[in-house]
Amino acid sequence: AATLKTLGNFCVGALVEILAEAFALAERSEVSPELMLQLCQLLFPAHDKGGLPVSAYAARVARADWSEPAGAQLDIGVKDLGLARQLADHSRTPLPLADLLYQRLLAAQRMGYG
C-alpha cells in the first residue's frame, strides 16, 4: 500500500510540473490561460466523466489559484518525492523527472516558500 501511495504521489507531482510548464509556454507564446485550459479539458476529460483530475489541476494553474497553503504542500512534496527517489534507488530504476522535481522543490524551500 505504501508503495502504491508513493507511486501515485509521484504521478501527481509530475503532472503538476507538466501543467506548469505547458501553461508557462502557452503564456509566452501568447496563448491565453483560458484557451490552454480548454485544451487541457479536451485532452483530459473531467474526473466525473471517468477521466483523471487533470482538468481540476489545470483550472487552478489557469486561474493562478494558489489559495492552498504552499508551505505545507511543498514540505509534503519534498517528502513524497524523496520517498519516490528512495524507491527508485532500491529498485535501481532511474527517475530523472523525480530528481528534477525534487531539486526544484528544495530550491523553492530555500527561497522561503516552505
Residue pairs with C-beta under 8 A, 6 or more apart in sequence:
3 87
6 80
6 83
6 84
6 87
7 84
7 87
9 80
9 81
9 83
9 84
10 80
10 81
10 84
10 95
10 98
13 77
13 80
13 81
13 84
13 98
13 101
14 97
14 98
14 101
15 52
15 54
15 57
16 57
17 97
17 100
17 101
17 104
19 40
19 54
19 57
19 58
19 61
20 61
22 36
22 40
23 33
23 36
23 58
23 61
23 62
26 32
26 33
26 35
26 36
27 33
27 36
33 61
33 62
33 63
33 64
34 62
36 58
36 62
37 55
37 58
37 59
37 62
40 54
40 55
40 58
40 62
41 55
41 58
43 54
44 51
44 52
44 54
44 55
44 58
45 51
45 55
46 55
46 56
47 53
47 55
47 56
59 65
60 66
70 113
70 114
71 113
71 114
74 105
74 108
74 109
74 113
74 114
75 109
75 114
77 101
77 105
78 102
78 105
78 106
78 109
78 114
81 98
81 101
81 102
81 105
82 102
84 95
84 98
85 95
85 98
85 99
85 102
87 93
88 94
88 95
88 98
105 114
108 114
